[in-house]
Every structure is written in structure tokens, then in C-alpha cells.
């Protein structure tokens, strides 16, 4: 079972069972009552195990005196936005993980929990309740709020879209939004719990969506993961775009909305910084991870940003999490000149993300040794999250430890045609150092 600021995740019936759900439900309830909070919003994605986990979780919260406001099946971004009104929330989801997985994602103050809050939850004690909570079924205002955010007059009437909902929680929400926005669109895998593709659109080839886009001569295709926080774009030629290109298109739209101050994760593509620089904006980097990006955004007052590696776009004034529906809506409103500029810029760069097995106890020693080796070959070094070595204005490597696996994660970016050489070289260096450390 994985426990991090991204939540609790495991394989249902194995390391994630009802006993663990009861334990974490009670711990989170105590965390809330210690902060004088007596309400919690709940929702789930469409996994088979979601219903029983949500019922168990709700019972634990009510047992501890927490009133539960239930959205039932709803995308994670919907719960995040609604949780601003209720103060806290939990989504039963394993996001893009395989179907046999499930988990709990904790929300407070409309955002994911920070590291110190996770520690408070894990180290807390279950207090005796002074009363029992109640449960209420509620509806969300999310679609109304998103509709009001998007300028309908900017939406070209001749744009046609395709959506692959993956049988996930965006079923019902997607057509509800884009019908109201007056777009022409067609959906596949739009029955909750039923899908012909994998839950993670960043790893699936999205061949069905690509065919749909080409066959119907659509302008864009969008594929969501099971809880709707990430989205992958398919262009009109049927070509699946990498996650950084998804974020690039969102940033272009945010710039048109007036945003100039951005925060992205450290592993985000150079092309996003170049686009922001062209438009006289500023960009600051955060440690990898949605909660880390959000925290940095709040600290510096950023207007937009996200994670390139997951294509996750965050617009703080609307939602303090990655929001796939928001991303699809604002990308669809872009004019063709901006789309061409983004796709041309993005096509100049290539990223490779990989990992090497390394025992967690050796992570820090290995990072320190790599730092000495990379300093001599780099124009700039950042130790914000592992080691990010800037090799030249178009190339960087990032080596960082994993919070969830016994591995080092390695990300490389450079111009197309050069990235393979750099990746091969850094992998050889890391393996050589790792053999001496292990």
C-alpha cells in the first residue's frame, strides 16, 4: 500500500482492505474534529470496489461525529471545488492506476493535504465521539461555475471535439458541460465502469480515440483518466500529444485569459517556459507532485500552472487541483494560430522519463555522489527535488528519489534527435554510481 500526500492507494482485497479504510477514515475524522471541522464531502470514481469503500468510509466519518455530504460518482476536480464550501473532503479513487487498485485522496481547504498534514493524520489518535454525524446526498454546482468561467463568445462554432471518457467519473459531466457550451462533439467509452482502454490515458495508445478524430475530421480529441484530474490531447491528425503539450496548450489559454505568473513542477518541458517568456510572463518551479505545485502557487500568488509529466493543469482561482474538464474546455477555446504555435514549439522537444531500481536506504548517498559528477558538466544545478542539471538552454536531466517505490526517477529533455544520447549517458552514470553504492 502506498501512502503519500497524493493519498492512500493499494490493491483492493490485498493491501487495501476495509480494515485500512476504517483506520484511515477514523484518523481523518479525528484530524477534522481537532480543527473544529464537522463536515466532510465524499465522492468516488467508477471502480467496482468504490461503492463498498465509500459506504465504509462514510460510516467511519459519521461514527466520529462528522456530517457526510455525498456526491456519489463525481470527478476529483468536482469534489475539490465543492470542498471549498464544506472545508474538507475525501475521494475514493486510485486515479490512473489499474482497475484492481483503489484508494483515498484527502482534501482540506479545497486542496490536497500537505506533508505536515499527512504526518498529523498518520500520527493522530482516534478520539471518542460526542455525537453521531448525519449523511446527505447533494448535487454539485461545478458545471455552472465552469460554464461561467469560460467565455462562450470565444468558442468557435465550427469546432468539433471527441471525448474518450474511459468509463470514468467524467461520464455525464462532459456532455453536460460541452452541450451547454454549444460544441459539436462525440463520446466513446461513456458508460460508467465500462471501457475498452486502460485507466491511464498517458500510457494508453488511445488508438480508438485517434481513429474517431480522423474518421470524423474532429479538431481535438480528449481522453480522461478514471477520476478526471488528468487529460491527454489527440490532435486533428489523430496524433496523441505528450502530457507536456497538453499543459502547453492550457498555459497558452491562461496567457490569453491574462495570467502572467506561473508555477510548474520541476520536470516540466522547456517549451512551456519559452512560451511564458515570449509573453512576458514569469515562471517558478516546485517539487514534483500536485500538492507541492499548489503549495508553491499559494506562496507566490501564481495565477496558473501545473505538472508537465501528467498534463495536469491548475488554475487556482477556479480549483486547487489538476482539472481535466477545465483543461479540455480552455484548450477547445483556443484560436487556430495559438494552437499551431504551441504544437510547433512542443514538437521541437522530446522527453524521456524512466527509473532505476535502488534501495530506498541508498537514495540520499547516491544523489550526493551524482551531484559531484553532474556539477562539472552543467551550467546550472538545482537541488530543490533531487538533482536537476541544466546542460544547455535546450537540455536538462532530473534525478530524484521516489516516495512510493524503491527506485530513482530519471527525466531527460532536449531537442528531438539529441535526447536519446543524453538519456543513454545519464543512465550509464546513474547505473555506475548505483553499483558502487549498492
N, C-alpha and C positions, 0 to 999 in steps of 0.2 A: 504494500500500500504506500502511495506517495502522499506526503504531507508538506505543503508549501503555502506561500501567500496566494498561489493560484487555486488552492483548495485541497480537499482530500479526494484522492482518486484510487480506485483499485478494481479488481475483477470481482463482480458481484457473485456471492456464494463462495468465494475463496478468501482473499484477504480483506475484501469489503463485505461485511455481513451486517445483519440487523443489530447485532450487539454493538458494532462500531458506530452505526448510525445513532443508536440510543446514547452512546457515550458522548459523541460529538454534539448531538442535539442538546443534551443536558449542559455540557460545558459552554456552548454558545448562549444558552438561555441564562446561565449564571453570569456570563460576560455582559449580557444586556442588562440584567437587573442591577448589577454593580454600578452601571452607568445610568441608572434611573430610567431605563427604557422598558416598556411593557408591550411593544408591538413588533411584529416581525412579518414581513411579506414573504410568501413562498411561491415557487414555480418549478416546473420540470421540463425536460426535453422529452422526446418521444420514445426513448428506450423502453423495452418491455419491463425492466425492473423498476422503472421510475415511479409507478403508481404506488407500489408497496413501500418503497423507500420514503416517498413523500408523506404517506399516511403515518408511518412510524415516526418520522421527524416531527410532524405536526403534533402528534400525541405527546412527544417528549417536551416540546415547547409549551403546550397547554398545561402539562403536568407541573411545570415550573412557574406557572402564573403568567405566561406570555400569551397575548391575544394574537391569533394567526389570521392573516388576510391572504387568501389563496387565489392565485391567478390560474392554477392548474397548468395546462401546457402553454408555455409562453417563452419567447426568445430571451436569452440572458440580458440583452440591452433593454428590453421592456421592463424587466424586474429592476434593473439598476436605476432607470429613470423614475419609476414609481416609488422606489425605496427612499428617494429623497423626501417624500411626504411621510413615510412611516418610520424612518430612522434606521431601519435595518432590514436585511433580507437574506434568504438562502435559496440558491438554485440547485435542484437535484440534477446534475449533469456531469458528464465526463467530456463535454465539448467535442473535440475532433477525434478522441480516442476510439478504438474499435468498439463494436456494439456490446461485447461482453463486459465492458467497463462501465462504471458509473461513479458518481462522487457527489460532493457537497462543495459549493462555492459560497463563501461568506461575504456579506455586503454590510457596510456600515457607513452612514452619512452619504449614501449614494455612490460609494466607491468600494473597490475591493480592499480587504484588510492589508495593513502594513505589517512589516516584520515583527515589530514590538507588540502589535495587537495579536498576532498569531501566537507569540510566546505567552501573552496574558491568557489566551484561551486554553492553550495546552497545559499551562501551569496552574490554572484555576481549580477551584474546588466546587463541587455541586452543593448548592445551598438548599435548605429546606424551604419549600414554597409557603407563602402566607395565603394563597388563594389559587384557584384553577383559572386558566385562561379560556377564552371562547374562540370559535373559529367562524370565519365569514368568507363567502365566495364573493370576489369583486371583479370588476371589469377595468381595463386599462384605458387611460387617455393618451397612450403613446402615439397612436396613429394620427390623432388630431394634432398633437404637438408637433410631430414631424412634418405633417402636411403644412402647417402654419409656418414652419421654418423655411421650407423650400419655396422659392419664388416661382409660382406657377407660370408666370409670364415668360420666364426664361426657358421653359421646357419646350423644345421644338416639337411641333405637332407631327412631324414626319418621322420621328424616331421610333423604331420598333425594337423590342427587347425580348430576350429569352431568359428564363429562370430555371435552374435546377435546384430544387429545394431539399433534395436528399432525404425526403420523408421526415424532415426535422421540424423544429418548433416554429419555423417561419411559414409553414403551411397555414393559409388563411390570412396571415398578416401581410404577406407580399402582395397578393391580389387585392386585398383591401386598400393598400396604400396606392398601388400603381393604377388601379381603376379610378381612384379619386384624383390622381394626378393627370388623368386623361392620356395615358400612354397606351400604345398598341403593344401587346405582349402575349407570350405563350409560356406555359409552365410544364415542366416534366418532374417526375418523382414528387408529385404534390399531394400524395396521400400519406397522412401521418403514420410513421412506423414502417412504411414500405418504400424501398429504394433499390435501384439496380446498380448503385455505385457505393463506394466506401464513404464513411462519415467525414473523412478529411479531404476537402477539395484541393488542398495544396499538394497532396501526394497522389491523388487520382488523376488519370489522364483526361478525364472529362470528355471522352470521345462522343458520348451521346449528346451532350450539350453543344459540342463543336459541330456535329452533324446538323443539329437543329438550327444553329445560327446560319450555317452555309446554305442549307436547303431553303430556309425561309427568308434569306437575304436580310438578316437582322443586323442592327448596328452594334449591339453588345449582347453577350450572354453573361449571366452572373450565377455562380454556384456557392451556396451557403453550407456551412457545417451544421451539425445537429442542433446546436443551441443558438446559431445565428450571430455570433460575435465576429466571425471571420467570413470573408467573401473572396472569391477568385474571379477574375475577369477573363472572358473569352472575347477576342476581337472579331470584327465582322468577317475576317478571312478564316475564322474558325481556329485561330491560333490561341492557345492558352497562354496568358501572361503570367510572369512570375509574381510572387507576392509584393516585391518592391515596386513593381509597375502599378499594381493596384493602389498602393499608398501614394505613389507619384501623382496619379490621376486625382486622388482625393485632395492632395496638397494644392494642385492646380486650381481646383474648385474653391478651396478655402481661401487662396490668394484672391480670387475673383470676388469672394464674399467680404474681403477687406482684411483678412488675417495677415499679420506680418511677423508675429513672434511664435516660433515653433519649437517643439521638443520631440525628438525621436530616440529610439533605442540605439545603442552604440553600434549595432550590427546592421544599420540601415544603409541603403545604397547611396553612393556619392552623388548619383544623378538627382536625388531629392535636394541635397544641399545646393547643387548647381542651379536648380530651378528657383529655389528660395533666394539665392544670391542675385539672380537675374532680375528678380522683382523687388530688390532692396529690402528683403526680409532678414531675419536673424534666426539661427538655429543653435540650440544647445542639445547636448546628448545626455541620456540617462542610462543607468544599468539596464541590461536586458530584463524584460518582464513587464507585463501591463501595469502592475501596481507601482513599480519603480518609475515608469514613464509618467503615470498620473501624479505621483508624489512630486516629481520634478516640475511638472506643469503647474501645480498649485503653488510651488515655492517661487517660481519665476513669473507667474502670471501669463503663461503661454496661451495662445488662442486656438492652437490646433497641433496635431502631430500624430504619433502612433508608433507601431512596430513594423519595420520593413519585412522581417522574417516571416510574419504571419499575415501581412497585408492588412493589419488591423488599424483602422482609422479612429481617432479620438477627437471629438470636438467638445471641450469642457463646458461650454455654455449650454450644450444640449445634453451630454451624457459623459460620465466619468468612467467610460469603459470603451473597448473596441465595439463598434456598432456596424454590423454588416448591412442592415437595411438603410441606415443613414448613408453609408458609403455608396451603395448602389444608386440611391436617389440623387446624390450630388454629382456622381460621375455621369449619370444619364443627362444631366442638365448642361454639361459642358458643350461648348461650341466645337465645331469640327477642327478649326485651326488649333485650338488648345490641345485637343486630343492628338492631333498629328505631331505637335511639338513634343508632347510627353512621350509618345511611343517612339519617336525618332531618338530622343535623348536617352530613353531607357534601353534601347536596342544597342547602344554603344558599349554597355557594360554587362558583365556576366558575374554571377556569384556562385560559389561552391560552398556548401555547408556540410560538414562531416564530423565524425567523432572517433576518438581512440580510447579503448578500454584502459583505465588507470584506476587503481585502488584509491578510494577517497582519502585515505590517510597520507598518500603521497602527493596529493594535488598541489598543496602550497609549496612544497620543496621543488616540484617540477616547474611551477610557474616562476619561482625565483631564479632558477637556472636558465630558463628560457629568456627571461628579462635581460640577463647579461649578454646572451648570444644575439638577441634581436636589436639591442641598442646600437650596435656598430653598423647595422645595415638599414637603419630607419632615420627618416627626417624628423619624426615626432613619435613619442611614446605616451600612451595613456594607460594608467593602472586603475581606472575607475571600476572596471569589471574584468578581472584577469589582465591580459596584456593586449592592447590594440597598437599595432605598429604601422604607422603610415610610411609606405615605401616611397611614393611619389604622389603627385597631385591626383592621380587616377588609380592608385593601388593601395590596399591595406590588408592586413591579416589580423584576426582576433582569435586569441586562445583564452578560453575561460573554463572554469570548473562548472560541473553540473550539480544542481541542488537535488536532483531526483535520480541520477544514475551514477554508476561507478565509471565515469568517462570524463575526458576533456573534450569540449566542443571547439571545433575549429571552423572559422568562417574566413573566406577569402573573396576579395573583389578586385577586378581590374578590367581593362579593356578586353573586348572579345578577341580571342587569339592569344592573349597573354596570361589569362587567369589560370589555365591548366598548368603552365610551367611553374607559376608561383605556388599553386596548391601542392604540386608534387614536391617542391623544395621544402615548404614548411612542414609537410607531413614527414619527410625524411628527418628533419631536425627534431621534431617532437618525438618520433619513434626512437631515435638515437639517445636522446636525453632520458626518455622513459625507461629504456632498457637498463640504463645505469642506475636509475633511481629505484626501480622495482627489484 
